[in-house]
Amino acid sequence: MAWFFSADVGDYLGAAGGFLRSRPAEHTILLSAAETIRAKGPSAFGGPCLFGWWQAPDGAVAGAFLHTPPFPVVLTGMAAEVAAELAGLLAARDHQMSGVNAEATAGGAFSSAWEQLTGNRAQVHMRTRLYRLGTLRPPDPAAPGHARVAGPADRGLVIAWCEAFHREAEPGPRGDLELMVDDRLSYGGFTLWEAAGQPVSLAGLSRPVAGQARVGPVYTPPGLRGRGYGGAVTWAVSRAALDAGITGVLLFTDLANPTSNALYQRLGYRPIADRAVWSLRGE
C-alpha cells in the first residue's frame, strides 16, 4: 500500500487513468484537468503540476489526487487514513497549497491531518454539489434571443466576464484566466446568449473527456439578471453538448446559491454528489 507521485501527466494517466475513468462523473475535475494538460502541455494552468495515486496491496489504484497551483488540491474519494497519509507526505515535502477540494470523508481527514502537521488552520471555504443532466428541458418561459459560439473577436468580453464571475462566485486563488479563455476558445468552449444584438450571458464547457463535459462558468452581468438569460445559455450549451455526442453533461453549483441550484434542476439536472473546498491557510 503506497502513494506514488509524478510531475508527468502521461505517467499519471498510465497508472491512474483506468481508475479515474471507472467513475468519470465523480472524477470529472481530475479528468478534465489532466486532459487539458495532456492537450496543452505542462504549463496549461500556468505552472508545474503534481499528480499522485494510491495503490492497494494487489496493485489496484484506489485513490488519486491532482494539484494545479494555485487551485486547491483535488482528491478522489478514499479512506480517511489514506487521505491523512497523503497530507503527511505532502507536508513532509513542504508542498505549498491553498486548499483541498474533496468529498467529506477524504477532505475532512486530509484537512485535519494538515492542520495538525503544519499548524495552519483548516476551514471549509465552500460547499458544492455536482449535477448530471437527465432529460434536458427548455426554460419556461423562454428568454428572447439566441445562442452563438464565442469566437476570437469575443476574447476581451469573455475574459472580463470570467474575471467578474470569479470575483463574485469564487473568491480566492485563481489560475491564469487568459490561458483558460484562450484554450476554450480554441475548441468552441464558450457560448454566448444574445438579445437585441448584444451578448447578455455566457456559459463555458470543459474539454470533453471520457464521454463527458462540464458546464461552467455561467455568468450574466448584474444589470441583466432576472430575465432568464442564464437559464437560456445553460440550456443552449447543454443542448450543444448532447448534439456533439457527449453523454455525461455535468455542472457544479455553490450550495450557498439556492437560485442557481433550483434553476439547473428545472432544466433537467439531477444532484449526484457533494463536495467541499477547505482553506488550508486559515483564511
C-alpha positions in Angstrom: 0.0 0.0 0.0 1.7 3.2 -1.1 1.4 6.6 -2.6 3.2 7.4 -5.8 4.0 10.9 -7.1 4.8 12.3 -10.6 5.1 15.6 -12.4 4.3 13.9 -15.7 0.6 13.6 -16.8 1.5 10.6 -19.0 2.7 8.6 -16.0 -0.4 9.7 -14.1 -2.9 8.7 -16.7 -0.9 5.5 -17.4 -1.2 4.4 -13.8 -4.5 6.0 -12.6 -6.4 6.7 -15.9 -8.4 3.5 -15.7 -9.4 4.2 -12.1 -10.4 7.8 -12.9 -12.5 6.7 -16.0 -14.2 4.0 -14.0 -16.3 6.7 -12.3 -16.0 9.6 -14.7 -18.6 11.9 -13.2 -17.2 11.6 -9.7 -13.7 12.2 -11.1 -14.7 15.0 -13.5 -12.3 17.6 -12.2 -9.3 15.4 -12.2 -10.1 14.0 -15.7 -10.8 17.4 -17.3 -7.7 19.0 -15.8 -5.5 16.1 -16.8 -6.9 16.2 -20.3 -6.2 19.9 -20.6 -2.6 19.3 -19.5 -2.3 16.4 -21.9 -3.6 18.6 -24.8 -1.9 21.9 -24.0 1.3 20.8 -22.1 2.5 21.1 -18.5 2.1 24.9 -18.4 -1.6 24.7 -19.3 -2.5 26.1 -15.9 0.5 28.5 -15.7 2.8 26.4 -13.6 4.1 23.0 -12.6 1.6 20.4 -11.6 1.8 17.4 -9.2 -0.1 14.1 -9.6 -0.4 11.2 -7.3 -2.1 7.8 -7.0 -2.5 5.2 -4.2 -2.1 1.5 -4.9 -3.6 -1.3 -2.8 -1.6 -4.4 -2.0 -2.9 -6.1 -5.1 -1.6 -3.2 -7.3 -5.0 -1.8 -8.0 -5.3 2.0 -7.8 -7.8 3.0 -5.2 -7.3 6.8 -4.8 -5.7 9.7 -6.7 -5.1 13.4 -6.5 -4.1 16.2 -8.8 -2.7 19.7 -8.0 -2.6 22.5 -10.5 -1.5 25.6 -8.5 -2.8 28.0 -7.5 -6.0 25.9 -7.4 -6.7 23.6 -4.4 -5.5 20.0 -4.4 -8.3 17.8 -5.8 -8.9 14.4 -4.2 -10.9 11.4 -5.4 -12.9 9.5 -2.8 -10.6 7.5 -0.5 -10.4 6.1 3.0 -9.8 8.6 5.8 -6.5 7.0 6.7 -5.3 7.1 3.1 -6.1 10.8 2.9 -4.4 11.6 6.2 -1.3 9.7 5.0 -1.3 11.9 1.8 -1.4 15.0 3.9 1.6 13.8 5.8 3.6 13.1 2.7 2.8 16.4 1.2 3.6 18.2 4.4 7.0 16.4 4.6 7.7 17.6 1.0 6.8 21.2 2.1 4.3 21.2 -0.7 2.5 24.5 -0.8 -1.2 24.6 -1.4 -4.1 26.9 -0.8 -6.7 24.3 -0.1 -8.2 20.9 -0.8 -11.3 20.0 -2.9 -12.8 16.7 -1.9 -15.9 14.8 -0.6 -16.5 14.8 3.1 -14.5 11.8 4.3 -11.3 12.3 2.3 -11.4 16.1 2.6 -12.1 16.1 6.3 -9.3 13.6 7.1 -6.8 15.4 4.9 -7.5 18.9 6.2 -7.5 17.7 9.9 -4.1 16.0 9.4 -2.7 19.0 7.5 -3.8 21.3 10.4 -2.1 19.1 13.0 1.1 18.7 11.0 1.5 22.3 9.8 -0.3 24.4 12.4 -2.3 26.1 9.6 -5.9 26.3 10.4 -8.2 24.4 8.0 -11.7 25.5 7.5 -14.5 24.9 4.9 -14.5 27.7 2.4 -17.2 26.5 0.0 -19.7 23.6 -0.3 -20.6 22.4 -3.8 -23.0 20.0 -5.4 -22.3 18.1 -8.6 -25.3 17.7 -11.0 -25.6 15.4 -14.1 -28.1 16.2 -16.9 -31.1 13.8 -17.1 -33.7 14.8 -19.6 -33.0 18.4 -20.9 -36.0 20.7 -20.6 -36.1 24.2 -22.2 -36.6 27.2 -19.9 -40.2 28.2 -19.3 -40.8 31.0 -20.1 -38.3 31.2 -22.9 -35.9 34.2 -22.9 -35.7 36.3 -26.0 -32.6 36.0 -28.1 -30.4 33.2 -29.5 -27.2 31.4 -28.7 -23.9 31.5 -30.6 -20.4 30.1 -30.1 -17.9 32.7 -28.9 -15.0 33.4 -31.2 -11.7 35.2 -31.1 -13.4 38.6 -31.5 -15.2 38.0 -28.2 -12.0 37.3 -26.3 -12.0 40.6 -24.4 -15.6 40.3 -23.3 -15.2 36.6 -22.3 -12.1 37.4 -20.2 -13.9 40.3 -18.5 -17.0 38.2 -17.7 -14.9 35.3 -16.4 -13.0 37.7 -14.2 -16.3 39.1 -12.9 -17.6 35.6 -12.3 -14.6 34.6 -10.2 -14.7 37.8 -8.2 -18.3 37.2 -7.3 -18.6 33.4 -7.1 -15.1 32.0 -6.4 -13.1 34.5 -4.4 -9.6 33.3 -3.6 -6.7 31.9 -5.6 -7.3 31.5 -9.3 -5.4 30.4 -12.3 -4.4 32.4 -15.4 -7.8 33.3 -16.8 -6.4 34.3 -20.2 -4.8 30.9 -20.6 -8.1 29.3 -19.8 -10.1 31.5 -22.1 -7.7 31.0 -25.0 -7.8 27.2 -24.5 -11.6 27.1 -24.5 -12.0 29.5 -27.5 -9.7 27.1 -29.4 -12.3 24.4 -29.3 -15.6 26.4 -29.1 -15.8 26.1 -25.3 -17.8 29.3 -24.7 -21.4 30.0 -25.7 -22.9 33.5 -25.6 -26.6 34.3 -25.4 -27.5 37.4 -27.5 -30.6 39.6 -27.1 -31.3 42.7 -29.2 -28.0 42.1 -31.0 -25.9 42.2 -27.8 -24.3 39.5 -25.7 -26.2 39.2 -22.4 -25.0 35.9 -20.8 -22.1 33.4 -21.0 -21.7 29.7 -20.4 -18.5 27.7 -20.7 -17.9 24.0 -21.4 -14.9 22.0 -20.4 -12.8 20.0 -22.8 -14.7 16.7 -23.4 -13.1 13.6 -21.9 -14.4 10.1 -21.0 -17.7 10.9 -22.8 -18.5 13.8 -20.6 -18.0 17.6 -20.2 -18.8 20.1 -17.5 -20.8 23.3 -17.9 -19.3 26.4 -16.3 -18.8 29.2 -15.6 -22.3 30.6 -16.2 -22.4 34.4 -15.9 -24.9 37.2 -16.5 -23.9 40.8 -15.7 -25.8 42.1 -12.6 -27.9 44.6 -14.6 -29.2 41.9 -16.9 -30.2 39.3 -14.4 -33.8 38.2 -13.7 -34.6 38.0 -17.4 -34.0 34.3 -18.0 -30.7 34.7 -19.9 -28.7 32.4 -17.6 -31.1 29.6 -18.0 -31.3 30.2 -21.7 -27.5 30.0 -22.2 -27.2 27.0 -19.9 -29.9 25.2 -21.9 -28.1 26.1 -25.2 -24.7 24.9 -24.2 -26.2 21.7 -22.7 -28.1 21.1 -25.9 -25.0 21.6 -28.0 -23.0 19.2 -25.8 -25.7 16.5 -26.3 -25.8 17.1 -30.0 -22.0 16.7 -30.1 -22.4 13.2 -28.6 -21.4 14.0 -25.0 -23.4 11.5 -22.9 -22.5 12.9 -19.5 -23.2 16.7 -19.2 -22.2 17.8 -15.7 -22.1 21.0 -13.7 -21.2 22.2 -10.2 -23.1 24.7 -8.1 -22.3 26.5 -4.9 -24.8 25.2 -2.3 -25.0 28.7 -0.8 -26.8 29.9 -4.0 -30.3 28.5 -4.0 -31.3 30.3 -7.2 -28.8 28.5 -9.4 -29.5 25.1 -7.7 -33.2 25.5 -8.4 -32.6 26.8 -12.0 -30.5 23.8 -13.1 -32.9 21.3 -11.6 -35.7 22.9 -13.7 -33.6 22.4 -16.8 -33.2 18.7 -16.0 -30.0 18.4 -13.9 -30.1 16.0 -11.0 -27.7 16.0 -8.0 -25.3 13.1 -7.7 -22.6 14.1 -5.2 -21.5 16.8 -2.8 -18.0 18.1 -2.2 -16.4 20.9 -0.3 -13.3 23.1 -0.5 -11.3 23.6 2.6 -8.9 26.5 3.0 -5.6 25.3 4.4 -4.1 28.7 5.2 -6.5 29.8 7.9 -8.0 32.4 5.5 
